[in-house]
């Protein structure tokens, strides 16, 4: 899905739905990371992978949100 130029209503709705899904996944990962961090025998490699995935999701969400509401030049 490319975000170049004006987008139609259907594309906007699809992007908004994708953003919601990514935010849910981000929230779930955050909860999983907190649970894992509280365990005494935590798998550091898995924890690191979850944190990287969470950061990737955050970047994807920000990119999609900028596509929905791009800065308007003054």
N, C-alpha and C positions, 0 to 999 in steps of 0.2 A: 504494500500500500504506500503510494508516494504522496507526499504532502507538498505539492507545488501549485501555486496559484489558488484561486478560490475553489472551495469544495462545496458540493451539493448537499442537500439535506440528508440524503441516504448515507453519503460518506460520513457526514458529521455524526449521525446516529451510530454508525458502525464504529467510528473512532471513540465515541463516548463509551460504548459498550466494552470496547477493548481496554480502555483506561480503567473502567470499573473492575474488570476481570484481573488486570495487572495489580491494581491496588489491593484486591482481596488476596491474591497470591503473596504480595509483599507483606501484608498483615499476618497471614498464616506463617510465613517464613520467620517473621519477627518473633512470633510466639514460640515456634519450634526452636529457634536459636536460644531464647531465654530459658526454655525447659532444658535444653542440652547443657547450657552453661551451668545450671544448678546441679547437674549430676556429677558424682565423684569420678566416674570412669567415662569421661567424655572422649569421643573420637575427634581429635583435633583436625584431622584432614577433612572429615565430613563437616565439621563446624565451619572451617574455612571456606569450603565449597558453598555452603548455605549462605554465608555472609557475602561471598562474591555474587551469587545469584540474586541476593536481595539488592545489592548495589546496581546490578545490571537492570533489574526491574525498575528501580528508582530513576535511572537514566532514561529508560524507555518511556516511562510515564511522563517525565519532564519533556521529552522530545515530542511525544504525541500531543501533550497539552499546548506546547508552543505552536504546533501545527494547527490546532483548533482556533487559537487566539493569537495570531502573529502580531508582532508590533506594527503599528500603523505609522508610517513615516510622517513627520510633522511638516 
